[in-house]
Amino acid sequence: MPRVIWNLVLFIAALACQWCAAQDAAVGTALPNSGITVRLEAHNGQSQFKVGDPITVDLVFTSATAGYSVDTNENPYLPSGDIVYVSPDGGWMRSQQSQSGKSLDGNALVTLGSEPVRVPVLINRTVLFEQPGHYEVSVASERLTAISTWGRRLSPIEDCNPCAATNAVGIDIVARGAAEETELVASLSSELEAAKEQVPRPELTESQKKTMQDVEAQLSAADSSEEGQKRMKSLLPKLNEIGTEQMAAIEKRQADLLLAAQRLACLEGDEAVRAKVHFIAAAEESDEETRIGLILVNGLSNSRNKELQLNLLEAAWRDPNNLPRYELHEALRAARDLATDGMVKIGEFAGTEEERKAAVKRYQADLDVIIGTLPERSESNRTQTIQILKRIAIPNPFNE
């Protein structure tokens, strides 16, 4: 086909997709007699992705009446409370269970009114797309809450039946080359590795350094005269500005790291599996590394090679250089679920009494492996390992 005709075909197809997206955005579901609508839209207008890309859509809530709020919590570390539906049936699989009835975070509740409340939903959290193609996704959400029933959600199964299924949004997934994924894994890994060596506080600019020197000089002079107080007062706005800029830089760095972790978590190939396991096993006990580790634990369900993933995590658990932190054991548990059932179960100790007893027995067997490696560990590692064993609720020789 001549290039000019091909370009025209693509242009017409793009117009058609925009029209379809507009139709999807216009359709919503309503809670009877409430004036509430819940609809699904493409996030930032994006509807085409490569295999292994984070796939995000937006839940959009509006209301013509007062008395409702929306849980906007986007926490990427806890199980998702949104249920994603996909059609057609082939080319994808449900990789993680969704958790209904989660406790509400008051800080994340937004009062619902006529202005739309938009909540991004990461589809990859619970769905693995195994094949390129066109898919239609919709979402069931329990994010809607009646203010009069504080602490109780309007469940899709109970009071909010229309919230159980939004309109469908079309997404197109295209293949990603193996070389491209290898390069992306290397780039994201370098970004996460570099983060371990960076100081938390960004470097001051020359102008900021000059302001700090002026402040220190003024404080050292202990000049309480009227003129000295004026000089100090004139420096305070600059000092506040430095603090604001520093905090913004720190928050951006943290957001960039979490995004890098999320992108790595969604990749599906063997190199991505090795990188995920590496960062989960090597994570130190800091808030930042804990968040990154839990994002990557969630991302294990996106890996295609479940056998390789389980083998690597079993080896990481036995490795006396690694500490048996929660994230590493949770990763091992998830890898077992994925290798046997193809889906990560919510709650290791949920289920029947027999299932709970079996889970405790498996955990104790894992702890026995760790105890067997104590003589091989360095003195510092052994001390930290024993402290971890003492804190674990599962009975073991160090917490009895």
Beta strands, then each sheet from edge to edge (+ up, - down):
strand 1: 29-31
strand 2: 36-42
strand 3: 48-50
strand 4: 56-63
strand 5: 68-71
strand 6: 83-87
strand 7: 92-94
strand 8: 109-111
strand 9: 117-122
strand 10: 127-129
strand 11: 133-140
strand 12: 144-146
strand 13: 169-174
sheet 1: 1+ 2- 4+ 9-
sheet 2: 3+ 13+ 11- 6+
sheet 3: 8+ 5- 12+
sheet 4: 7+ 10-
end
